[in-house]
């Protein structure tokens, strides 16, 4: 036993575990333990696990165990306080690698050589040091690029429901996302929390098959892994992103799925600590905890690199008021909704552009094409009119509609079939997306109704005046 303990970094050791509650250990007689300090736990079987101090008081410490507490007891468990916070070794060798939720390689390759070790807790970017998110990121998906444009340094969540193809969409965004003209500087950090083995295999095989893995760092926390591990997974991903963006001057897109599982892990810890629950049993500090992760993303004045974030959040039963969904919407700069009705129609990706919003789109469109913003506004108006008329048809019948109403109904159907819908491996350029939009307007909506587009823009880009060819 003594020999096994000596393999752990030397620190203060205790055999005074007084209580085990879920993923938590409570150790008595502790002196000078620090919040966030890493501890090593050795159980009766000699297995060494890693934990982190959650709370300290007069003579006690509460520790969360990342590997879970199964097999531990209060008599034969030894806790060693290392005096250090959790750190993750970083270098450019992280690219192309796959790690578990604790940052251990699981791709059958040796650990990457490290040039530095960074505290995984990081810190939100100082508001005074933030640079306004701008410059267009092309995802190759028309419903995002054309209608809810993503800016470099933006936090744009994707709200989904169980059974919708959000994993397929996440993989497609990871494969296709680029900054036009700066493709070689763009990398992806992908973090999955609480996903099933089938989904994990899908992501691994998809990225390896398409070659996207060479510019991607992947963290996988499976549903069978301890829930407590999900607390550290996004922090590892964001620490990696900070190194690549702010030390290596790369543009980084962070995709995290699923933040609902992260929130459930927080709730589990809160219940084990017997804290007073907040809304729907989630801890009162849920907003603060989510913000400490989300606000690590953005742009810093004087730094070339940037971190753009797309967290994926499942809405249980489509409930947009769910605490994790609701608070994510408050912290971030917009939201993209996946819609079950569109999915039932066989439309992929089933992105509903009407409730979706990118609050920084106007800034991003300054770096695309001069017709982008006004065309998007006009498409939005016409589609909203058509969707509203569908409700009217259900009441009075299509025979009661005017000729103008029928054109808007036809436009709404065509917009879903041709603009929103696209193939899983179809990577559309922004020019292709805008061309599709112009063609739809020209085909279904009279030019006299194009009130949101400047006549000079119409004359310059409308197919009636200028012939376009799809790429």
Secondary structure, DSSP 8 states (H G I E B T S, - for coil): -HHHHTTS---EEE--EEEEETTEEEEES--S--TTEEEEEE-TT--EEEEEEEEEETTEEEEEETT--TT--SSS-EEEEEEEE-EEEE-GGGTT-EEETTS-B-SSS-----SEEEETT-----GGGEE--EEEEB-S-HHHHTTS-EEET-B-EEEE-TTSSHHHHHHHHHHH-B-TT-GGGEEEEEEEEEE-HHHHHHHHHHHHHHTGGGGEEEEEEETTS-GGGHHHHHHHHHHHHHHHHHTT--EEEEEEE-HHHHHHHHHHHHHHTT----GGG--TTHHHHHHHHHTT-EEETT-S-EEEEEEEEE-GGG-TTSHHHHHHHHHSSEEEEE-HHHHHTT-SS-EEEEEEEETTHHHHGGGS-TTHHHHHHHHHHHHHHHHHHHHHHHHH-GGGS-HHHHHHHHHHHHIIIIII---TT----HHHHHHHHHHHHHHHS-GGG-TTS-HHHHHHH-TTTS-----
